[in-house]
Amino acid sequence: MSILSAPHFHNEKAAYAYIEARVWPEGPVCPHCGCFGRIYELKGKSTRIGVRKCGDCRKPFTVKVGTIFESSHVPLRYWLQAMFLMASSKKGISANQLHRTLGVTLKTAWFMAHRIREAMRDGDLAPFGHEGSPVEVDETYIGREPGEPVTKGGNHKMKVLSLVDRASGRARSHVLDYVTAKTVGEIVATNLSREAILMTDEARHYVKIGENYAGHGHTNHAAGEYVSRFNPLVHTNTVEGYFSIFKRGMRGVYQHCAKRHLHRYLAEFDFRYSNRVALGIGDAARADIALRGIVGKRLTYQTARGQA
């Protein structure tokens, strides 16, 4: 039986129960005052599904309050379908496809997708390589910087720096305004433990950065070297594989992305890569992990559009 035949994808009451079990594993918690003892479920013919009332602050609430679902008129079962589709599609799913599949407007599908990307954003900022494991770091270029003239050096493109921890298999990506030793060094310093073994290509800005870590292995891509002749563990092929998935998705599925939205798309690709099948995480489990990230990440339409 297909996972999409599960009750919470088709029944609104089952959808509320499914989300409540994951957001409130130990029972309902009031999002207004934090009370978790005196919570009462409101029942009646005209009462909305999932409404509860706090016995302390006397305010009504549902599991949607304080999450990416807050103030949304889209049924929760559609939200769960959208989350599963985005979590299970290796290269992503376009707003147009969500619009056609769910039967919502294109504007609604676009906004839903950005809210879900916020839920996928990883709040764990623990440094990579804390046990001396290799961490691959590299940058790539995609799309076009707003207002930048086209140049041969690629400065007109948007810049992305990604880090992949070989030990955990996790990825973490950042949007850069400029690729310099200072900008790259600051991100690497924030995200890498001093015990890490840095793995990079031959770019000059990594020479000084590499001095701050337990080791620095690098290959010379300009000379056609993609694995070190002296040590087969020295390469950046893992992060290059991540870039391959990211670019195939951005060019083949999303096709266009404004720079102000790029960080959310990176969060989506980081999430799927860090919770992939190779690490023992299937589609349903991946969607559940995304669902656990919905709390405290409300995104308004004006903010998503870059108007606030």
N, C-alpha and C positions, 0 to 999 in steps of 0.2 A: 504494500500500500504506500502511495506517495506521501511524503511528509506534508505536502500542501493540502492533503485531505483532512488534516488534524482539525478538531473542533474550533480551536482558537483562531483559525484563519477564516472561519465562516460564520461564527456565532459571537455576537457582541458581548454577551454575558460571560462566555468562556474566554474571550480575549481579555476582559478585565481580570478575571480570576488568574489567568496565566501570568499577566504582568504583575499583579499583586504578590503572587508567590515568589517572584524574583526580586521585586523592589522592597517588599516587606517580608523577608523570610522568617522573621520572628513575630510577625503580627503587625497590624496597621500602626503607623506613626503619623501624628499630626504634623503637616509641613509648616504650620503657622507657629506653634509653640513648642513642638518637639515632644509632646505628651504621647505616651504609648500604652497607658494603662486603661484610661476611661474613654474608650472609643466605641461609639454606637453606630450600627448600620441603620440607615433610614429606609423604611419600607412603606410602600403605598402605591396605588395605581398610577399616580402622576409623578412619582419620584424617579429621577434618572438612575440609570444603572450605576452601581458602585459608589453612591453618595454615602458618606459617613459624617458624623458630627463629633467634635471633640468635647469631652466633658469638662475640660479645664477652661479653654478659651471660648467655647461655645460656637466655634466657627465650623461651617460645613466644608467638606473637601472630598476630592477623589484622588486616586493614584496618579492622575495626570498633573496635579498641582506640583510645581517645582521641577518639572521634567520638560523634555523637548516636546511633549504632547500638550502642554498647557495652552489653553485658549484655542486649540485646534478643533474645528468642526468636522474633521475627517474621522470616520469611525475607527476605533482602535484596531479592528480586525484588518482594515486596509493598511494601517501603520505596520502591523506585524508582517503582512505580506510583503510590503515594500522593504522592510528590514531584512527579511529572509532573502529576497531577490538580490539586494545589494551585497549582502554578506556572502552569498553563494556564487556570485558571478565573478570569475577570476579577474576579468578586466573591467568590471563595472557594468552598470546598466544606465542608459541615458534617460533623461527626464521625459523625452518623447516616448520611449518604450514604457516607462512607468505610467505615463498618461494613457496610453492605449490599453495596457494590461489592467490597471485598476479602475479605469473609467472616470478618473478625476480630470480636472482641467490641467493644461500644460503648466500654467503658473503654479498651481497647487503641487503638482508633481515635482517641479523644480525646487520649490521651497521645502517640501518633505525630504528630498534627497539631501539638501544642505543641513537640515536639522539632524538627519541620521548620521551624516559625516561628523557632526559635533559629538554625537554619542560615541562614535568610533575613536574620537581623539583620545589618545592615551595620557592619563594623568600621572603615570609612573615615570619620574625623571631620574631614577637611580642610574648612576653612571655605568656604561658598558665596560666589559673587560676587567671587572674588579678582582677576578681570580687569576689575572695574567693571561687571559685568553686573547686571541687575535681579533682585532676590530678593523674592518675594511672601511675606508673613507674615500669618497670620490665625489666629483661634481659633474653635472650634466646640464645641457642647455635645451630649452624647448620653447616653442611659441615665439612671441615677440614682446619686448618691453614697450610699454605705452610711450609713443612719441619718439622712439629711438630710430635713427636712420640705419638702413641695412649696411653692415660692414662685413668684411671677410673674416675678421677675428671672432665673430659671434657675439660681440657685446650688445647687439640689438635684441638678443634672445633673453628669455627669463632664465635665471640661474637657480639651480637646485643642488644642495649638498645633502648627501645621504650617508648614514653610518649603518653598518650591519655587523652585529656581534655574532661571530661564528659559534660561540658556545651556546647561546640561548636561541639563535636563529632569528632574533628580532631586528627590525629595521626602524630607523628614526630619521626623518627628513626635515629640511629647513629651506625656506626661500631666502635667497641672497640678493642684495642690491648690487654688490660688487664682489668679485672673486679676488681677494687679496689675502696676504698672510695674516693681516689683522682680523678681518671678518671671519675667515675660515678658522683661525686659531682660537678665537673666542668661543665659537660653537663647539669645536673639538674639546677645548678645556672644560666646558660645561658638561659635556656628555660622556667623557672618557675618564676612567680611573687612571691614576699614575702607574698602576701595575700592568696596564694594557700593553699589548704588542700592536703598534700601529702598522697597518698595511695600506700602502698608497701606490700611485703611479709615480712618474718621474717629475711631476710638477714642482717647480722651484720653491713655492710657498710652503711645501711640506718639510723641507730640509730643516728649518729652524724649529717648526712645530714638533717634529719627531724627537728632538733632544729632550723633551719634557716627559718622555714615557720610557717604560722598561726596555723597549726595543722598537726599531723602525725598519720594516722590510719594504722594499719598493722594487717595482719592475719598470722597464723602459719600453713603453708602448710605441714610442717613436721609432725604435729599432726593431719592432716586431716581436718583442719579448713580452709574453703575457703570463708566463710562469718562470720564476727565477731558475736559472741553470744550476745554481748552487743549493737551493732549498725549495722543494716542490710545494711547501706550505706558504711560500711568499707569492701572493697574487691578489688581484682585486676582482676575480671572476664572479664571486658571490654577489657583490654590490652591482656589478655589470648585469648580472641576471635579473636583479631587482629593477634596474633601469629599463631593461627590455620589456618587462611586464608593464611597468608604468607608462612607457611611451606607446606601447601597442594599445593600451586602454585610452590614453589621452588623444591619440590620433585616430584610432579606429572607432571608438565608442563615443567619446565626448567631443572630439574634433576641435573644439575651441574652449579656451578658458582665460578669463581676465586675470590679471596678476592678483587682484584683491581677493580672489577666490581660491588661488592656487594652494594655499596652506591647508584648506579643507580637503581638496582632492588628494593631497599628499597624505593627510591623516587617514583617508579611506584606503589608499594603497598600502600604507604602513600597517594598518590594522589587519588587512587580509593576509599580508605577507607574514606578519608576526603570529598569526593564528591559522596557519595553513595545514593542509592534510599531512604534509611531511613531518609536522610536529605533533601529529596525533589528534588534530582538531578537525572534526567534520563540519559540514554545512550547518546542521542544526545547532551544534555546540557553539559555533562561531556566531550565529545569530543571537544566541542566548548571552554570549559575552558582550555583544553590542548592546543588548537590552539592559544589561546591568550598568551601562554607562550613561543612561538617559537622565539621571538625577543631577540637578544643579547646572544644567547646560542649556537653558532656554535661549532660543535665538529668535529675534523678531525679524519680520520681513524687511524692515528698513535697514537693520544692521546687516542682514545677509546681502542686500543690494548695495551695501557700501554707502548708504544715504544718511547714516547716523554717526 
